[in-house]
Amino acid sequence: MAQLLIYKGPHWMDALTSEQITKHVKGKPDFLRCYDGRHRFGDIVEIREDGAVVTNNEKMRLIIVKADGVKKDKLQHLNQAQIGGEDEDGLKIVLRRRKHKIDQMLLPANLKTAFSKGEVKLSESQLLSVVKDKSSISLGMG
């Protein structure tokens, strides 16, 4: 059984106002790309083998989703960044730190409760039904 570590936030950038974002962009021109790429609630941060140690610090920041009967290797593609081409030096441009997220709104009511408490066990079909590809979501402030 694989364990997916899901970001529950909040990220420090979530609290920034439009004015603060504008100020950061003036000081660091690529700040907006960092802002758009930050972790958001539901992001699949890491995938581990069943039984891997999850520290207390991680439990405070992450939700553990146990994928019943699914090996880590089968889910590894869910841990990729969203790439948007290459820069002038040939380096990949990371648009978002993670391309996939768990959409808790798609969970049945009984599993939403477990999810909100920090740990839930899902079958492979349940897991795949709540994974969302974020590349269809537009980038920008907000």
N, C-alpha and C positions, 0 to 999 in steps of 0.2 A: 504494500500500500504506500503510495507516495503522499507526501505532505506538501501542500502549497501554503506559502506564507503570504498573506494578503495585507497590504498596507491599509491601516485604518486612520492614520493622520492624527491631528491636522499637521500640514506642512507649514513651516514658518511663513512661506510666501503667500499662503492662502489669506492671511490677514492684511496684506498690503492694499492700500487704496490706489486708485488710478494715478493720483498725484505722486505717491511714493514710487510706483512702478516707473513713471516718467522720469523721476529723479535718478533712479537706478540705471535706466537706459542711457541717460546723458553721461553718467560716470563710467559705464561699461556697455558699449554698443551691442554686445551679444547677450545682454541680460534677458531680453525678451525671449530669446531662444531657450535660455535656462528656465525662465518662468514657465513657458509652455511645456517644457520637458519634465517638470517636477513630478514626483510621485503624487498620485491622487487616491482618494478612498477607493478601495477595490482592486487596485493594481496588484498583479501577481509579481511579487518581489523576488521570490526564490522558490525553487522546487527541491525538496530533499527526499531521501529515502525514509521509509517508515522507521520509526525508532530513533531518528536523529534528535539530538538534544536541542530543545528550544529553551533559551535562557529566559529568566524572569524579565529582563530588559526587553527582549524581543516580544514576549507575551503582552507587554504594556503597549507596544507600537503596532503589533501585527495580529491578524486573525489566522488561526490554523485551520485549514481545510484538509481533511484526510480523504484521499481518493481511494475508496474501498476497491481492492482488487486490481488497481492500476499501478504499473511500475513507473518509476521516475522517468526512464528513457522515453516512454510513450508520450509524456507531457512536456518534455523539455522545450518543444517549439513554442510553448505558451510563455516562456521566459525571455523572449527576444525583445530587443528595442525596436521602435519604429524608425526606420532609416529613410532619409529624404535626399538621396543623391550624395554627391561628393563636393567638397570645397575646392578652392583653387590649388591646394596642395595634394589633392587626391585622397584626403581623409574623409571617411563617411560622416555625414551630418546626421546627428541623432535628433529627431524631432520630439520623441517622447522616450523616457527611460524604459517604459514597458508598453508593448503594443496591445496586450490583452489585459482584461480586468474581469473580476467577478461582479456581475450585476445582481446585487442582493434583491432588487425589486422582482426579479424573475424566480426567486426561491419560494417554495410553498410556505405558508404561514408558520408551521411548526419548525421549519429549518431556519427561517428568518430570526426566530428567537434564539436558537443555538448560535447562529452566526453573530448576532449582536452580543452574545456573552463571550465570544472569543474563540470558540472551537466548534466545528461541525464536521460530520462524516457524510460524504456524498458518494453515491454510486457513480460509475463512469458516465452513464447516460444523464444523471442529474447534473454532474459537473459540466459536461459539454453543453447542456441546455442553458447554463447560466454564464458561460464564458462569452465575453463580448470583445470583438475586434475594434479597437479604438481608432483605427486609421480612417474610419468613415466620419469621425467627429472633427469638426473644423478647428484649426488652431487659432489662437488670438487671445487677447486679454480677456480673462473671465473663466 
